[in-house]
C-alpha cells in the first residue's frame, strides 16, 4: 500500500493529538492552556453523551420536533451525562420521569431499583413495580435548585381505570422544600394542586385534594393495604389486586393505588449553567464523607430466641456490643447463635456471644454461661472484657451485675467487682459501662459497688466508677442519682461523665433525666448546670417535671452533648453552655434508645423504635409545628453529622424488626463497621436483596477512597487527522472504575475503556480524564491535553487503522522480510488494529483459531516521502502486545519487551501485557531526521508473544512528523592537529563552533577514507604507516542525511626509525626459544654463550605441557615418564652495551624456575638453594593460571651484557613428576640512557 504524506491546515491534529506523548518537554508544550474560543457547536439535543442537554425542556426548546424517549442530560450537579426518559408531548413537553409504579413506592433517600429500569420501562404493566431515582439524582436534575421553585411543580400522571386507557394529569407544589425527598407520607405542606386543570390549595403531601374520589392524593401506609404505599385516590375509589389492573387495592377497599408516573420540568439550559473552570493541572480528587453504607453486609451469623423467656422491648434479642482483640461481642437476651433464619448450625449460647470482627463468623471458643441479660460490654485497657447486665451468676460463680472475663474463653479472670442494691427488694441491674482514663464508669440500678474478696464497698447510687489499676470501686465518686441511670458516656476530654435515665435529682439538685458530673473526687455537677429540655412535658405546681421525660442515650461528639429518649427526641446541647443547639423529632413512633458516636466523633448514630420520618429542627411532639426544616426517612436507626447537628439523610438503610422495637445497641468496631442490634429480623443488602438478620445488622463504612489518578493522556490521529484517539494508563480501585472525559470544564462522556475518540476542531480544546469508582469517588484528573488543528508543517505518514501487509504463521520467515526490496505480495492485507483474542479488532489475524499459535506476527506498509531531509520530529506510536521490534527501511528503530540480540520469528517477548493495557500505554519511537529517504519507505514490525497461549496479541501503529527546514551541512571542524610516531599518526580536532550539529566524522588520507568516528569522538589514530613519510589527512563533519562539511586538512610526517644503539634491549613475551624436555643428561654448559643448542627444538612462548592454550607443546608425544625439568635458551644481540642500564626479567614459575644471563644466575623461584640439576624438584606446585597471574621478576645487571651476542636461559622444574602442567615464558626489558 502507498500512502502519500499530507500537510493539513485544518482537521489534522498537531502532535498534541497525533502521537503518543512520552517526552516531558513535548508533553508540557502540548498542555499549555489555550484561551481561544470554541467553534460554534450544534445546540444540545441529548442524543449522545457529548451532546447532552441540561434538561428535557432544553431539548424540546432546541428541537421542537423531539419525541418522547430517552435522552442524555447533564448539569454541574449531575456532574456526568446520564440517560433519562423525557415526555416531550404533554403540555409542550420537557418533562423528565423521576419515578413510576403502582403500589409499593418507598420513601428512602436512595430511591428504588435502577435508573435504567425506570427509563427503559416508563409505562405498562411491566412498570407496575415502582422505580424511583435516588434523591441525589433528582437534585442533580434540578442542578441543586429548590424544589419549591419549580414553575410547574410536581406532575403526577395517574391511570384512572383498571385497563389504563384513561389518565389524569395532577400537579402540586410545595410551600417550602429545598432539596428532593421521597417522604411524601411526611407533613410536607402543599401550596397548590390541580387535577386535570381544577385547582386548589392546602393540605400535606400525605393527603391533599378536593374530594374523596379521584381528585385526591393520599400517600399513607395502611394496614388494610399491606402497608404498600402509592399515590392513592380517595376512599371512594377502589381497584383490584389483579396483576394487570392499573388501579390496585385489596378487595372491598378504597384508596386505590393507581399506576403513577412522576415528572418534573426543570427549565435549564447548558448555556446558563456554571460548570466552573478547570486549570491546566486538572481537577482535584473528590470523595464521599465517612458514613456507613446504606446496604447491609451479608449476614454470616445471627442470634435468636429469648433466654429469659420474655420478649418485650426491655428484653430484645440484642442490646449491646463491644470489641477486644479482633472479636466483637454481642450481648442481649438471645438464646441461640445460628447461621440462617431456618436455624442452620444452631448452638445454644445465651446472653452473650463473640464474632470475628473481619468475617462475622461466630467464635465458638468463647462460651461463658450467665443467668441473665447482658446490657453493657466494653474492652478494658489490660485486654480483658467487662460485661454487665441483669445477671447474678457467671459460669456457676456468684457475680452480680458486672463481670470481667477472659476475652478468649469467657471465664472470670483477674480482680472482680459486683453490684449491690441494698434497698428492700432491690436487685442490681447494670445498664451501661464506659472506660475513660483509669476508670470504668458504671450506670444502672444499684446502691453500691463492692470488690470481690473485700469487706469494703463504695456507695454508687445509680452510678459509680471502678479504679482500673487497683480493681477497687472509687469510694470518693458517687453519682448519687435518685433513679436508674440507663447510659453513661465519659467525655474523651476526661473532665466529666454524662448520665441519662429515669432519675430527676442528683442529691438535692434537680437534674431531670440527665446529668453532667465532673470526674474530680466527690463527683460534683458540672457548672453551668445542665438542665435538659423535653419534647413533651409539663411542670407541676412544685416546679417538677411530669410526664414521660426519661432519656435513654447520651454521648458527646462534635463539641455537643447528644441526648435521646422519650417522646421521640434527639437533642444536641453545646458542651460548654448546655444551650440546646440542634434537635430532631421522629414521627410516628420513635423514642430514642441508644446514642453513640464513631471513632473520630464525626458521626452520631441514634436508634429508636421509629419507622417513618425524622424532622430536623423540630423540638416538640406530637405536634411538630411548621418550623422544622427537613422531613427525611428514618428506619429504626439514623445518623447525624456531629459538627453541624444535621441528619445524615444519605445513610438510608432498610430494616425490619420483629416487634418494631428497633435499635437498642449501636457500635463502631475497629474496622469502621457499624453493628446495630435490637429485635431485627431482616435487612437489605446490595442489589436490593432482602436477607435474614438475626438480632443485629452490620454496615460497612462507605467507600471514601478515590481511585488512583489515570496516567497522562496520549493520542494518535485517525480519519485523515479529523479525530484524535485519546488513551491513558488505567486507574485502580477495589470498587470498579469508570473514566470521565472532560472537555474544557464539562464531562462529555463516561467509559470503562482507557481510550476515547474526540474530534479535532478548528479551535484548541482541553481534554482531561479522571476515574470514578462505583461508589462515586473521583480521582484527580490528568493535566490538560490540548487537541487542536495541526500546523501547516504537520505530516501524517501512517494513521491508526491503516492498511498493512501481514502474516501470522509458523512458516520460516525470510531473513530480508523487513527490507525495502522484499516482495510481500503473497501476504494477507488488512486494516488496523490487528489482533487475535480481541473481539473488537478490525482484522483478526487468527480467523481459523490455530491450535498451535505462532510466536510472532509480522506487518509491513509502504509510504511515500518527499524532501525527506526536511522531515523532523518523527514519532511512531505502537500498540505493542506483548513485545515488538520496529524497522524502518530495514534498519531497526527500536524494540520493547523484547530481549537483546538477534530476533527470530520464534523469539519470545520478555514480558506479558494485555491488549487493554498495551493500547492505553502505547510505545513511542523517535524517528531520527535523515532516516527517511525520498520516494518509497517501508515500515515493518514484528510482534511477539510472551508465551504461545497468551490470551491476546495485538498491533496498530501511527507515524506522524513535521515539515521542518532541510538541514544545512555542518561547518568545518576546528583546531585540526596531528602527531606521529614511526608507524602511526594521531589526529585531534574540535567540533564546529556553530551551525548544524554533526552526526559523525569522516577521516581521509591522501584522498581515500580511512575511518570514521561518532559525534562524541574527536580523535583518530591510524597505525601501520611507513616511517619518515609525509601524509595528507582531512577530517569532514557528517551531518543529517550524510551532508558533509568542508574538509579540514593537516599534513603529518612519520618519525624516522631509531638506530640500533638507540633501542632498548628487550625480549618480548611470546618470543622464540630453543628448548629441550628430556630425561637425557643435561650438559653442564647448557646455559653458556658458547653452548651449541642447534639440536634443540624451537618454538614460541608460552611453552608448556598440560596447558591447552600454549603456543608450543613441549610434550607432544605425551611421555609416559615425565622429565623433571625443561630448559630454554634465547640469543639476542646488544650494540653499545655500555649504554644500557640495569633491567628486569619477568618469568612464569610453574612449578619452579632458575634464570641465567650468559651463564650467570639471575635468580630462582620455588627452587631450593644449592646446585640445580635437571632432576631438582621444585619446592611448590602452582598451577599455570596462578603462575601467569603472579609472574616472578629478577633484576638484570647491565654489567653482565657483552657486545654482540648474549644468551638468556632458564630451567623450569616440576614439584612432582606427574604435575598437571609445566610452563614457561619470559620477558626482558633494559633501557638506555
ABEGO torsion letter per residue (X at the ends): XBBBBBBBABGBBBAAAABBBABAAAAAAAABBBABBBBBBBBBAGABAAABBABAAAAAAABAABBBEBBBBBBAAAGBBBBBBBBAABGGEGBBBABBEBBGBBABAAEBEBAAAAAABABEAAAABBBBBBAAAAAAAAGGBBAAABAAEBBBBBBABAAGABBBBBBBBBABBABBBABAABABBBABBBBGGBBBBEEBAABBEABABABBBBBBBBAAAGGBBBBBBBAABBBBABAABABBBBBGBBGBBBBBBBBBBBBBBAAABBAEBBBAAEBBBBBBBBBBBABBBBBABBBBEBAAGBABAAABABABBBBBGGBBBBBEABABBBABAAGBGBBBBBGBBBBBAAAGBBBAABBBBBABBBABBBBBAAGBBBBBEABABBGGBBBBGBBBBBAAAGBBBEBBBBBBBABBGBBBBBABBBBBEABBBBBEBBABBBBBGBABBBBBBGEBBBBAAAGBBBAABBAGBABBBABBBBBAAGABBBBBEABABBEABBBBGBBBBBABBGGBBBOBBBBBBBABBBBBAAGBBBEBABBABBBBBGGBBBBBBBGGBBBBBBAAAGBBABBBBBOBEGBBABBBBBAAGABBBBBBBBABBBBBGBABOABAEAABABBBBBBGBBBBBAAAGBBBAABBBBBBBAAGAEBABBBBBAAGBBBBBEABABBBBBGGBBBBBBGBBBBBBBBABBBBBBBBBBBBBBGGGABBBBBBBBBBBAAEBBBBBBBGABBABBBABABBBBBBBABBBBBBBBBBBAAGBBBBBBBBBBBBBBBAABBBABBBGBBBBBBBBABBBBAAAABAABBAAABBBBBOBBBBGBAABABBABAAGBABBBABBBBBBBBBBBGAAABBGBBBBBBBOABBBBBBGGBBAEBBGBBBEBBBAABBBABBBBAAAAAABBBBBBBBBGABBBEBBBBBBBBBBABAABABBBBBBBBBBBBBBBBBBBBBBBGBBBBBBAABBBBBBBBBABEBBBABBBBBBGGBBAEBBBAABABBBBBGBBBGBBBBBBBBBBBBGGBBBBBBBBBBBBBBBBBAAABBBBBBBGBBBBBBBBABBBBAAAABAABBAAABBBBBOBBBBGBAABABBABAAGBABBBABBBBBBBBBBBGAAABBBBBBBBBBOABBBBBBGGBBAEBBGBBBEBBBAABBBABBBBAAAAAABBBBBBBBAAABBBEBBBBBBBBBBABAABABBBBBBBBBBBBX
